Amino acid sequence: MARRRRSSGGARTGAADPGDAAGKPGLSLPSPDAATNLVIADIVLRAAGGLLRDRLEKGLISRHHDNDPKARRMVDKRGLASSALLYGASRLARRSPLGLVVVAGGLAAKVFYDRGKRLEAERKARPRPGEPS
């Protein structure tokens, strides 16, 4: 397949030939402009990802917390600060392996902290031998 030559300025010479894609099977794109198609795809993927994430969060909450209204509000009424923090952490984790290690380490530390708090509360709630109950 022959490649198109570029002019000395680096810009393409002429518009894409409509006959190039006519014989190729595949998905017809909504716009003949590639930049517009990329913007449309980006919006659709971000919206679908957001909907999927919301459904997944609500499903996890309802399964593990038996439709607790407080747990449900954590997902529905997320504030701007927590949304920005989650967005920043996800961007950091996606951009570099070091960022992924930092975010994963922070999440692991939070899990260990929460488990420690739960075990401490269980220990305090348990009656000690020799004490009147």
N, C-alpha and C positions, 0 to 999 in steps of 0.2 A: 504494500500500500504506500503510495507516494505521500510525502509530507509537503506541506505548503511552505514556500519560502517566505521569510520575513524581510521587510525592508530594513535599511540600515538603522532606522529609529527604533526598531523592535516591535512596531505595531503591525498588526495583521493587514495585509493588502486585500481589501474587498470583503464583502459579507460572506457568510457561510452559504454554500450552494444548497438550496432546498432539495435538490435531487439526491444529495449525499445520504440523507436519512430515509429517503422514500422506500428504498428496498430493504431496509433493516427492520426485522421484527423487534418488538419491545414495547415499552411503555411510552405513550405519547405524553409529552410534557405540556403544561398549561401555557407556557410562554415561549416564544422563540428566543428570548434573551436569557442567557445562562445565569446572569446575576439575579434576575427575578426568580428563576426556578430555585436557586440556592436559598434565597430569602424565604420563599414559600415552604421549601422542605425544612428549613430551620425552625420556622414557626410551628409547623405541624408536628415535628419531632419533639420540640419543647413542650407543646401543649399535651401531646399524648404521654410524654414522660411524667409530666406533672400530675395528670389524671391517674396514671398507673401508680405513682408514688402515694397519692392521697388514698386511693383504694387499698393499697397494701398496708399503709399505716393504720387505717381504720379497721381493717381485717385483723391485724395483729393485736390491736388494742381490744377489740371485742372478743377475740378468742382467749386472750390471757387474763383479761380483767373482768369478764362476765358482764359486759355492757355497763360498767361503772361510769356514771355521768361525769365524774371528775376526770377520768382517763380520756373520755370522749372529748371533753373541752380542751384538753391539751393539744389535740390535733386540730380541732375546729377553730380555736381562738388563738392560734400561734401569733405572737407579736412580731413587730417589725425587727426588733433587735435580734430575737432568736432566729427569724428567717434569714436575716443578713449573716448571722454567725454560721448557720448551716450552709448557706450558699458559699461563703468564703472557705469553709472547711472542705466542701466538696470540690471546689475549684483547685484548692491547694493539693488535695489528694490526687486529682486527675492530671495535674501538670507535670509532676516529677516523682520519681521513686522516693526521694527523700521526703517530699511532702506527704506521700502515702504512708511512710513510716511514722512521721510525726503525728498524723491524724489517727492512724491505727493505734499508736502508743497512747495517745490521749484517751481514746475510747476504751482501751484495755484498762488504763488507770481508773477511769470512771466506773467501769464494771466492778473492779476489785474494791473500790471505795464503797459502792452501793452494797455489795455483798457483805463487806465488813460491818457496815452500819446495821444491816439486817441481822447478822449473827449477834452483834452486840445487844440489839433490842431483844432478841430471843433469849439471850443469856440473862438479861436483867429481869425478864418476865418469868423465868423459870424459878420455882421455889427452891431454896437451898436446903440441903439436909440439916436438920438440927434446929431450924427456925420454925416457929409456929406459923401455920398457914391459915 
